[in-house]
Amino acid sequence: MTKITLAQAGGGRGNPAERLEAAGRMAGEAAAAGASLICFPEQFVTGWSPKVPPGSGEPLDGPLTAAFARIAEENGIAVAGSIVEAGPENRPKNTTVVLDEDGELLAAYAKIHLFSPEGEDQYYTAGDRIATFTVDKTTFGLAVCYDLRFPELFRIYAIAGVECMLVPAAWPCSRLSHWETLLPARALENRYYVAGINTAGRPGAPCCGGSLAADPDGTVIGRCGAGEEAISIEVDPVAVHEAQSSLPSLSDRRSDLYHRLLSKL
């Protein structure tokens, strides 16, 4: 079993130093409770915005990643945080980084599906690869916010052997019912754990929390309210493989047929 903490932090409140200080406190509490990994919401330090000035962002090994590394090392816990990473042609990437308990980079994932309704695709560079990593013998995968609406990505992660997906997000209150439906659906259809870590809310804010985790049966096993809080869940890789064996929808796929059907479109 691997214990992980979903840290529903408030995005864009106060200054970045204050938010990192709060993140450090949450990481310390998670580690003291026995968690091996803590995950924070999408761009919670800077506040998510679909529109960023050209040339924004920092290198993958820049100051914000270094700050997450310090939090990880000081508290002895792996940390998944979010940065605006400098990208090609002055368009950054919306990137999640994972640092191990020694502060070493384990994985980096650039958001593949950019939120075109608010113009994120016009200001950011989309990622083009998945990212997996292992903590405490559990294999994790990364997706970000709008990625949740694309089941193809989550199926690819299942084929890659992922046992738990982490989905940091800045998901709006107006579509929270979609979030609550899609997270368990992605878990059930792939027979693995899915944990969505949303930005905390406050009166009048666009996001209103509701972070939750679902098991391989799609059953919700942990849920946050609207405000800033952290919850911990246990992930059991054995349960994933048992679920995938008992209902073998992954091995019963018709990949050969799907490719032929797609080629005719």
Backbone bond lengths (Angstrom), bond angles and torsions (degrees), N, CA, C in turn:
res aa  C-N    CA-C-N  psi(-1)  N-CA   C-N-CA  omega(-1)  CA-C   N-CA-C  phi
1 M - - - 1.459 - - 1.528 109.53 -
2 T 1.327 115.99 140.82 1.459 122.12 177.22 1.518 108.07 -121.11
3 K 1.322 116.31 124.63 1.458 120.69 179.76 1.519 108.91 -93.44
4 I 1.344 116.32 127.61 1.459 120.96 178.74 1.519 109.40 -127.17
5 T 1.323 115.36 153.74 1.462 121.00 -179.51 1.517 110.68 -116.40
6 L 1.325 115.72 131.19 1.457 123.07 174.75 1.528 106.72 -96.75
7 A 1.333 116.02 110.84 1.461 121.00 -174.11 1.525 109.29 -99.84
8 Q 1.317 116.20 97.91 1.461 121.63 -178.06 1.528 109.12 -82.76
9 A 1.328 114.83 83.54 1.464 121.40 -178.25 1.521 110.27 -90.36
10 G 1.320 115.31 157.38 1.455 120.22 176.60 1.511 110.57 -83.08
11 G 1.309 117.17 130.36 1.461 121.13 -178.67 1.521 111.81 -93.16
12 G 1.335 116.32 132.95 1.452 120.53 173.88 1.514 115.09 78.53
13 R 1.337 118.37 11.98 1.462 120.70 177.80 1.525 109.46 -96.89
14 G 1.333 117.48 135.52 1.444 119.74 179.77 1.522 110.51 68.66
15 N 1.333 116.38 -165.30 1.455 118.55 178.66 1.526 110.39 -96.90
16 P 1.333 117.87 163.53 1.472 120.62 -177.23 1.524 113.70 -55.31
17 A 1.335 117.50 -37.66 1.465 119.89 -179.68 1.523 110.90 -62.17
18 E 1.344 116.50 -39.83 1.458 120.18 178.53 1.515 111.34 -66.10
19 R 1.338 117.02 -39.42 1.455 120.09 -179.68 1.525 110.88 -68.38
20 L 1.322 116.95 -37.21 1.464 119.69 177.06 1.527 111.00 -68.80
21 E 1.326 116.45 -36.04 1.467 119.49 176.50 1.528 110.52 -62.87
22 A 1.344 115.90 -42.71 1.467 120.06 177.31 1.521 110.80 -63.88
23 A 1.335 116.34 -39.04 1.461 120.34 178.37 1.522 110.98 -62.73
24 G 1.319 116.29 -39.25 1.459 120.02 177.36 1.521 111.82 -62.57
25 R 1.323 116.73 -41.29 1.474 120.08 177.81 1.521 110.52 -62.92
26 M 1.332 116.51 -43.71 1.464 119.87 -179.78 1.520 110.77 -64.37
27 A 1.321 117.00 -38.21 1.464 120.84 178.98 1.522 110.55 -65.83
28 G 1.327 116.65 -41.21 1.459 119.84 178.37 1.513 112.10 -62.79
29 E 1.319 116.81 -42.14 1.467 121.08 178.46 1.527 110.97 -66.09
30 A 1.334 116.70 -39.40 1.464 120.14 179.26 1.528 110.71 -64.85
31 A 1.327 116.09 -44.79 1.459 119.78 179.67 1.525 111.07 -62.78
32 A 1.344 116.89 -42.10 1.456 121.01 179.82 1.528 111.68 -62.57
33 A 1.350 115.83 -28.45 1.468 120.78 179.17 1.523 112.22 -85.94
34 G 1.342 117.05 0.29 1.461 119.95 175.51 1.507 116.16 97.62
35 A 1.348 117.87 9.07 1.461 120.37 179.27 1.526 110.19 -76.58
36 S 1.330 115.55 145.26 1.466 121.79 178.32 1.516 112.39 -97.70
37 L 1.340 116.82 -14.89 1.464 122.04 -174.82 1.513 109.02 -150.27
38 I 1.332 116.68 138.78 1.459 121.77 173.14 1.525 108.14 -126.11
39 C 1.334 116.38 136.97 1.463 121.10 -178.81 1.518 109.55 -122.60
40 F 1.339 115.87 133.91 1.456 123.31 -179.52 1.531 110.71 -106.35
41 P 1.338 118.16 163.81 1.468 121.31 -178.48 1.527 113.44 -70.10
42 E 1.308 114.75 170.74 1.462 123.89 178.18 1.529 110.81 -61.15
43 Q 1.332 115.68 122.95 1.469 123.28 174.71 1.528 112.80 46.48
44 F 1.331 116.66 41.87 1.463 119.23 -175.94 1.529 112.46 -69.60
45 V 1.326 118.02 -23.21 1.462 119.66 -179.34 1.528 110.96 -76.14
46 T 1.322 116.16 -43.94 1.467 120.47 -176.81 1.521 112.88 -93.37
47 G 1.341 117.15 -20.51 1.459 120.74 -172.62 1.521 109.16 86.31
48 W 1.333 116.95 123.07 1.466 119.79 -176.18 1.515 110.84 -70.48
49 S 1.316 115.30 136.19 1.464 121.64 172.43 1.522 107.84 -141.59
50 P 1.338 117.56 135.34 1.459 118.84 178.34 1.520 112.58 -73.26
51 K 1.328 116.75 -15.18 1.461 120.68 -176.37 1.526 109.24 -120.28
52 V 1.317 115.69 117.63 1.460 121.10 179.27 1.528 108.91 -125.16
53 P 1.321 118.03 150.15 1.460 119.82 179.80 1.527 111.26 -63.15
54 P 1.331 118.19 145.84 1.467 120.88 176.30 1.529 110.73 -54.87
55 G 1.315 115.39 139.42 1.456 120.31 179.61 1.512 114.20 83.88
56 S 1.331 117.67 4.31 1.457 120.40 178.28 1.523 110.84 -67.83
57 G 1.311 114.96 162.69 1.450 120.04 174.12 1.512 112.99 109.71
58 E 1.303 113.94 167.42 1.458 122.40 179.71 1.521 109.18 -129.28
59 P 1.333 118.00 162.29 1.463 119.63 176.62 1.525 110.81 -61.72
60 L 1.308 115.36 160.93 1.461 120.22 179.89 1.529 110.74 -56.77
61 D 1.324 116.38 -35.17 1.463 120.73 178.91 1.531 112.08 -98.66
62 G 1.323 116.56 28.77 1.458 122.48 -176.81 1.516 113.89 -77.33
63 P 1.333 116.72 -168.74 1.467 121.14 -172.11 1.525 115.57 -64.56
64 L 1.326 118.25 -34.70 1.462 118.63 -179.12 1.524 110.81 -72.83
65 T 1.329 117.06 -41.16 1.464 119.50 174.61 1.528 109.94 -60.71
66 A 1.329 116.64 -39.92 1.461 120.64 177.94 1.528 111.07 -62.63
67 A 1.331 116.67 -36.81 1.464 120.22 178.16 1.528 110.59 -65.54
68 F 1.326 117.11 -42.22 1.471 119.95 176.57 1.530 110.36 -63.87
69 A 1.323 116.39 -37.51 1.466 120.38 178.49 1.523 110.85 -62.08
70 R 1.330 116.79 -41.23 1.472 120.24 178.42 1.522 111.02 -64.34
71 I 1.338 115.99 -41.62 1.469 119.51 178.16 1.519 110.15 -60.92
72 A 1.322 116.42 -43.19 1.466 120.96 179.63 1.522 111.14 -62.58
73 E 1.328 116.21 -48.84 1.457 120.72 -175.92 1.529 111.76 -67.99
74 E 1.311 116.73 -41.64 1.469 120.01 -177.94 1.521 112.40 -67.00
75 N 1.329 116.60 -28.71 1.464 120.15 -176.41 1.521 114.12 -108.01
76 G 1.327 117.27 -4.80 1.460 120.35 178.10 1.508 113.28 65.20
77 I 1.344 116.79 42.94 1.463 121.25 -178.29 1.525 108.87 -144.64
78 A 1.312 117.38 142.63 1.465 120.67 175.06 1.524 109.07 -69.37
79 V 1.338 116.21 142.87 1.465 122.07 -175.04 1.524 109.87 -128.02
80 A 1.328 116.31 128.56 1.467 122.08 171.46 1.524 107.59 -107.34
81 G 1.330 115.67 114.88 1.460 121.67 -179.17 1.512 110.42 -126.64
82 S 1.321 116.73 178.65 1.457 121.92 -172.30 1.515 110.15 -129.18
83 I 1.337 116.05 137.02 1.461 121.15 179.14 1.533 109.76 -134.41
84 V 1.324 115.14 162.18 1.462 121.66 166.21 1.524 105.01 -96.01
85 E 1.331 115.13 107.29 1.462 120.69 -174.98 1.532 110.84 -93.09
86 A 1.309 117.28 132.76 1.462 120.91 176.34 1.514 110.19 -56.30
87 G 1.342 116.48 135.10 1.449 120.98 -176.48 1.524 112.05 -129.11
88 P 1.327 116.95 -176.68 1.461 121.21 -178.56 1.524 112.36 -71.20
89 E 1.310 116.44 153.87 1.470 123.20 175.74 1.530 112.48 53.34
90 N 1.326 115.20 36.81 1.474 121.52 176.18 1.525 113.96 64.52
91 R 1.339 117.23 18.29 1.462 120.66 177.68 1.523 108.69 -116.06
92 P 1.345 117.36 115.53 1.466 120.06 -174.52 1.524 112.99 -74.54
93 K 1.324 114.38 175.48 1.452 122.34 175.46 1.530 108.90 -112.60
94 N 1.313 115.56 147.60 1.464 122.38 174.96 1.528 105.97 -92.46
95 T 1.316 116.44 98.18 1.460 121.57 -165.24 1.526 112.86 -117.34
96 T 1.319 115.04 135.89 1.461 122.12 170.92 1.524 108.21 -100.97
97 V 1.315 116.15 130.56 1.460 121.42 177.72 1.523 109.11 -114.96
98 V 1.322 115.90 147.78 1.461 121.57 177.24 1.520 108.24 -125.14
99 L 1.325 115.62 126.28 1.452 122.43 178.04 1.520 109.07 -112.84
100 D 1.335 117.45 137.39 1.457 118.86 179.00 1.522 110.58 -78.40
101 E 1.311 116.80 179.89 1.466 120.78 -174.18 1.528 113.25 -64.48
102 D 1.332 116.95 -14.52 1.461 121.12 175.74 1.526 112.34 -97.37
103 G 1.339 116.48 4.27 1.446 120.50 179.33 1.516 114.80 84.18
104 E 1.327 117.62 10.57 1.463 121.36 179.73 1.524 110.17 -89.60
105 L 1.331 116.33 142.37 1.466 120.85 -178.61 1.526 110.66 -67.79
106 L 1.334 115.43 122.32 1.467 121.82 177.88 1.522 111.97 -95.21
107 A 1.333 116.47 -39.24 1.465 120.39 -174.58 1.516 109.49 -161.36
108 A 1.330 114.92 156.82 1.461 122.00 173.28 1.524 107.42 -143.49
109 Y 1.317 115.74 132.43 1.464 121.33 -178.53 1.519 109.44 -130.62
110 A 1.319 116.84 122.59 1.463 122.18 175.37 1.528 108.70 -94.72
111 K 1.315 116.71 127.70 1.464 123.84 -177.57 1.529 110.67 -50.10
112 I 1.322 116.41 123.52 1.466 122.24 -175.24 1.531 111.54 -82.92
113 H 1.313 116.67 -43.48 1.468 120.86 -176.94 1.528 109.23 -101.88
114 L 1.306 116.49 108.56 1.463 121.86 -177.56 1.527 110.24 -90.33
115 F 1.324 115.72 142.78 1.460 121.39 -169.81 1.531 110.90 -78.57
116 S 1.325 115.21 88.26 1.470 121.06 -175.70 1.529 113.92 -62.97
117 P 1.358 121.41 -30.97 1.464 118.95 179.62 1.527 114.10 -57.12
118 E 1.331 117.79 -25.54 1.466 120.00 177.76 1.528 111.82 -113.71
119 G 1.335 116.89 11.15 1.447 120.12 172.22 1.513 116.19 85.38
120 E 1.326 117.98 12.71 1.466 119.38 179.52 1.528 111.37 -59.20
121 D 1.321 116.25 -33.53 1.471 120.12 -179.65 1.520 112.74 -68.53
122 Q 1.330 117.95 -16.90 1.459 121.71 179.50 1.531 112.42 -87.49
123 Y 1.327 116.59 -16.96 1.463 120.41 -174.47 1.529 113.59 -115.68
124 Y 1.329 116.52 -20.08 1.457 120.94 -178.35 1.533 110.95 -114.25
125 T 1.318 115.55 161.73 1.455 123.03 170.67 1.523 108.51 -98.03
126 A 1.317 117.21 129.34 1.463 121.18 -179.68 1.522 110.99 -75.41
127 G 1.324 115.53 145.13 1.455 120.78 172.95 1.518 110.74 -73.26
128 D 1.328 116.22 166.30 1.465 119.84 -178.33 1.527 112.74 -140.05
129 R 1.335 117.15 20.71 1.462 119.29 178.73 1.524 110.75 -154.00
130 I 1.318 115.23 153.25 1.456 120.68 176.94 1.528 109.13 -82.72
131 A 1.321 115.97 169.47 1.461 121.02 177.40 1.525 108.58 -142.69
132 T 1.316 115.80 127.10 1.465 121.48 176.46 1.526 108.99 -124.22
133 F 1.314 115.31 156.95 1.460 120.76 176.99 1.524 108.51 -157.56
134 T 1.311 115.98 164.63 1.460 121.13 -177.59 1.519 110.19 -122.23
135 V 1.323 115.38 131.48 1.461 123.00 173.32 1.522 107.22 -131.49
136 D 1.322 115.70 127.04 1.467 120.51 175.82 1.534 111.34 52.85
137 K 1.332 115.75 41.56 1.478 124.12 175.03 1.530 113.90 69.68
138 T 1.328 117.34 12.94 1.459 121.24 173.75 1.519 108.75 -110.85
139 T 1.345 116.40 135.31 1.461 121.46 -179.67 1.523 109.95 -94.48
140 F 1.334 115.21 124.48 1.452 122.45 -177.27 1.524 110.86 -111.90
141 G 1.333 115.64 153.91 1.451 122.17 171.90 1.514 109.08 -127.11
142 L 1.334 115.97 161.89 1.457 121.72 -175.88 1.528 111.43 -122.31
143 A 1.326 115.40 137.08 1.458 123.12 169.11 1.522 105.92 -141.39
144 V 1.320 117.66 165.18 1.465 120.61 -178.04 1.527 110.29 -132.81
145 C 1.324 116.17 121.35 1.463 124.97 167.45 1.541 113.56 44.23
146 Y 1.340 117.22 -104.19 1.469 122.39 -174.97 1.530 112.88 -56.64
147 D 1.335 117.51 -24.16 1.473 121.11 175.07 1.524 111.55 -53.02
148 L 1.328 116.29 -28.20 1.461 121.12 -175.62 1.526 112.08 -59.17
149 R 1.325 117.32 -25.30 1.465 121.18 -178.19 1.529 113.09 -81.76
150 F 1.314 117.99 2.92 1.470 121.16 -175.40 1.525 109.58 -119.93
151 P 1.342 117.10 92.55 1.465 120.53 -174.78 1.524 113.61 -62.72
152 E 1.341 116.72 -23.81 1.467 119.32 179.47 1.525 111.02 -57.77
153 L 1.319 116.80 -41.87 1.457 121.00 -178.88 1.526 110.77 -62.94
154 F 1.309 116.70 -42.97 1.457 120.52 -178.33 1.525 111.45 -69.56
155 R 1.325 117.58 -31.85 1.456 120.67 175.46 1.529 111.20 -68.07
156 I 1.324 116.74 -38.87 1.468 120.16 176.83 1.523 109.92 -60.71
157 Y 1.313 116.70 -42.35 1.463 119.85 177.60 1.531 111.23 -62.37
158 A 1.321 117.20 -39.17 1.461 120.07 177.93 1.524 110.70 -61.54
159 I 1.326 116.57 -43.79 1.465 121.18 178.98 1.533 110.26 -63.86
160 A 1.336 116.00 -30.93 1.466 120.65 179.50 1.530 112.60 -76.56
161 G 1.332 117.54 -3.56 1.456 120.99 176.06 1.518 115.73 92.54
162 V 1.324 117.34 16.49 1.459 120.80 179.44 1.532 110.17 -68.53
163 E 1.326 115.48 142.76 1.464 121.35 179.18 1.530 112.72 -110.04
164 C 1.321 116.47 -17.70 1.463 120.81 176.58 1.511 109.60 -151.63
165 M 1.325 116.39 129.56 1.464 122.04 175.90 1.521 109.85 -98.97
166 L 1.335 115.99 137.10 1.455 122.48 173.00 1.523 108.14 -107.96
167 V 1.329 116.46 131.42 1.462 120.93 -177.28 1.526 109.47 -129.18
168 P 1.335 118.49 82.61 1.458 120.28 172.91 1.527 110.02 -66.75
169 A 1.337 116.95 142.99 1.464 118.84 -171.49 1.526 111.92 -153.35
170 A 1.330 114.00 162.39 1.462 123.92 165.58 1.528 105.19 -125.31
171 W 1.309 115.18 68.00 1.471 122.83 -172.63 1.522 109.86 -85.59
172 P 1.323 118.42 130.53 1.465 120.36 -172.47 1.526 114.40 -77.20
173 C 1.319 114.96 152.83 1.466 121.29 176.89 1.523 111.70 -56.67
174 S 1.324 116.88 -36.59 1.460 121.07 -174.07 1.521 112.88 -64.53
175 R 1.343 116.76 -19.97 1.470 120.07 179.93 1.528 111.65 -124.72
176 L 1.325 116.14 27.55 1.465 119.64 -177.32 1.527 111.68 -63.73
177 S 1.322 117.52 -30.73 1.470 119.94 178.17 1.526 111.19 -63.79
178 H 1.339 117.38 -32.52 1.469 120.73 176.40 1.524 109.71 -65.75
179 W 1.316 116.34 -44.95 1.464 123.14 177.77 1.528 110.85 -56.07
180 E 1.325 115.47 -46.87 1.461 120.65 -177.78 1.520 112.61 -68.17
181 T 1.333 116.74 -22.77 1.461 121.17 176.92 1.523 111.82 -86.90
182 L 1.326 115.97 -44.18 1.465 120.40 -171.75 1.523 113.59 -72.26
183 L 1.323 118.33 -37.07 1.466 119.47 -178.94 1.529 111.70 -61.22
184 P 1.353 120.05 -51.81 1.462 119.11 176.86 1.533 112.68 -64.07
185 A 1.340 117.05 -32.70 1.465 119.74 179.73 1.525 110.82 -64.07
186 R 1.347 117.20 -44.77 1.460 120.51 178.97 1.537 110.21 -62.43
187 A 1.348 116.80 -36.37 1.457 120.35 178.30 1.530 110.98 -66.98
188 L 1.323 116.66 -47.54 1.455 121.32 -176.39 1.520 112.15 -65.72
189 E 1.331 117.43 -44.80 1.463 118.84 -174.70 1.531 112.57 -70.77
190 N 1.342 116.72 -23.08 1.464 119.82 178.97 1.517 113.35 -106.67
191 R 1.331 116.58 -8.38 1.466 122.41 176.79 1.521 111.77 60.82
192 Y 1.343 115.42 46.22 1.461 121.14 172.36 1.531 108.54 -142.79
193 Y 1.320 116.47 177.20 1.465 120.92 179.02 1.523 109.78 -81.07
194 V 1.319 115.85 145.28 1.461 121.99 173.03 1.528 107.48 -133.86
195 A 1.337 115.64 128.11 1.463 121.00 178.71 1.517 109.19 -122.73
196 G 1.327 116.61 119.18 1.458 122.01 178.27 1.515 110.14 -103.45
197 I 1.336 116.17 125.49 1.470 121.38 -176.18 1.521 107.87 -113.61
198 N 1.315 116.65 103.41 1.457 121.12 -174.50 1.532 111.40 -98.67
199 T 1.318 114.85 163.06 1.455 121.72 177.23 1.530 109.80 -73.98
200 A 1.332 115.93 136.76 1.461 120.49 179.23 1.519 110.52 -66.68
201 G 1.321 114.98 156.10 1.454 119.87 -177.92 1.513 112.96 -112.03
202 R 1.309 114.33 174.48 1.461 123.70 174.51 1.529 106.02 -157.19
203 P 1.297 120.01 164.95 1.472 120.54 -179.14 1.528 112.02 -52.96
204 G 1.308 115.80 125.26 1.449 121.30 178.01 1.511 115.68 84.56
205 A 1.334 117.83 -4.09 1.460 121.00 -179.06 1.527 109.98 -80.19
206 P 1.341 117.59 152.95 1.466 119.44 179.98 1.518 113.63 -70.97
207 C 1.341 118.36 -26.82 1.470 121.48 -179.35 1.518 109.51 -107.81
208 C 1.318 115.99 148.89 1.470 118.91 -178.91 1.521 111.57 -140.10
209 G 1.340 116.33 43.84 1.452 120.79 170.39 1.517 113.63 64.79
210 G 1.330 115.46 -135.40 1.454 120.44 -178.12 1.517 113.45 80.71
211 S 1.336 117.73 22.84 1.462 120.46 175.81 1.518 108.88 -53.94
212 L 1.326 115.93 141.44 1.458 118.40 179.00 1.518 110.99 -153.58
213 A 1.329 114.53 160.51 1.461 121.94 176.41 1.514 108.91 -128.50
214 A 1.336 115.34 143.05 1.460 121.83 178.93 1.517 109.15 -126.44
215 D 1.328 116.88 147.22 1.465 121.82 -179.60 1.527 110.69 -91.17
216 P 1.342 119.02 -178.58 1.471 120.56 -176.19 1.526 115.19 -63.47
217 D 1.325 117.85 -11.89 1.463 120.83 174.37 1.523 111.75 -93.77
218 G 1.340 116.73 1.03 1.458 120.58 -177.34 1.514 113.35 80.71
219 T 1.322 116.68 10.13 1.456 121.16 179.43 1.527 110.08 -82.94
220 V 1.328 117.29 130.34 1.460 120.97 178.88 1.521 108.93 -70.92
221 I 1.335 116.40 124.08 1.467 121.41 -176.71 1.532 112.11 -112.83
222 G 1.320 117.07 -0.66 1.458 121.07 177.16 1.510 109.26 -169.70
223 R 1.326 116.31 140.23 1.466 120.07 -177.21 1.527 109.60 -150.28
224 C 1.327 115.85 138.16 1.469 121.97 175.00 1.519 110.50 -96.42
225 G 1.301 115.29 161.91 1.447 121.07 171.03 1.522 109.92 -83.64
226 A 1.318 116.78 -147.23 1.460 120.44 -176.02 1.526 113.19 -91.01
227 G 1.316 117.10 -30.31 1.455 120.81 -172.46 1.510 114.41 -87.26
228 E 1.331 114.20 -172.51 1.461 120.36 -178.90 1.524 109.01 -74.83
229 E 1.323 115.95 123.62 1.457 121.19 178.85 1.523 109.57 -165.61
230 A 1.318 115.73 169.92 1.466 121.12 177.29 1.515 108.70 -133.50
231 I 1.325 115.27 138.80 1.464 120.28 174.67 1.521 108.46 -127.09
232 S 1.308 115.92 153.21 1.463 120.87 178.15 1.516 110.04 -117.28
233 I 1.316 115.24 144.90 1.463 121.72 176.26 1.522 108.39 -132.25
234 E 1.320 116.72 162.98 1.457 121.50 175.84 1.521 109.34 -111.24
235 V 1.320 115.28 132.53 1.460 122.79 -179.85 1.526 107.65 -108.36
236 D 1.318 116.63 127.69 1.465 121.95 -177.90 1.527 109.41 -115.30
237 P 1.330 118.96 103.50 1.470 120.79 179.87 1.524 113.05 -57.99
238 V 1.324 116.92 -32.72 1.466 119.67 179.11 1.525 110.20 -62.21
239 A 1.329 116.75 -40.11 1.467 120.36 179.33 1.522 111.14 -63.26
240 V 1.332 117.22 -34.10 1.464 120.89 178.01 1.519 110.08 -63.65
241 H 1.314 117.03 -49.25 1.458 119.89 -176.35 1.527 111.78 -69.71
242 E 1.310 116.97 -32.99 1.466 119.66 175.22 1.522 110.51 -66.56
243 A 1.318 117.01 -42.17 1.467 120.74 179.56 1.519 111.04 -64.50
244 Q 1.325 117.08 -40.99 1.462 120.69 -179.41 1.523 111.77 -70.75
245 S 1.333 117.43 -27.37 1.468 120.70 178.07 1.520 111.62 -80.17
246 S 1.328 116.34 -38.18 1.463 119.50 -176.01 1.523 112.30 -71.97
247 L 1.328 116.60 -30.76 1.467 121.59 176.54 1.525 106.69 -131.57
248 P 1.344 116.91 87.60 1.476 121.43 -165.87 1.529 114.73 -82.01
249 S 1.324 116.55 53.97 1.469 119.43 -178.77 1.530 111.81 -66.36
250 L 1.326 117.53 -25.75 1.469 118.90 177.77 1.523 111.06 -70.87
251 S 1.333 117.21 -45.88 1.465 119.36 -178.62 1.529 112.27 -75.88
252 D 1.329 117.55 -18.49 1.464 120.77 178.54 1.531 112.89 -87.85
253 R 1.308 116.53 4.12 1.463 119.99 178.00 1.529 110.70 -61.44
254 R 1.350 116.38 154.08 1.461 122.32 177.02 1.524 109.62 -112.36
255 S 1.315 116.38 68.45 1.468 120.51 -176.91 1.515 112.23 -57.70
256 D 1.320 116.37 -39.87 1.467 120.09 -179.08 1.536 110.50 -60.20
257 L 1.320 116.42 -42.62 1.451 121.34 -178.97 1.530 110.77 -70.70
258 Y 1.326 117.11 -41.13 1.462 119.59 -179.16 1.534 110.87 -58.31
259 H 1.305 116.04 -43.79 1.480 119.43 -179.52 1.524 110.80 -62.63
260 R 1.324 117.11 -40.50 1.469 119.83 179.49 1.526 111.22 -66.50
261 L 1.341 115.54 -41.47 1.456 119.57 179.59 1.540 110.87 -64.15
262 L 1.319 116.61 -42.43 1.452 120.18 178.81 1.520 111.90 -63.46
263 S 1.333 117.10 -36.60 1.459 120.48 -178.15 1.517 112.32 -66.70
264 K 1.334 117.67 -19.25 1.465 122.20 -178.83 1.531 112.50 -91.22
265 L 1.299 117.11 -4.64 1.472 119.72 -177.29 1.540 110.67 -82.40
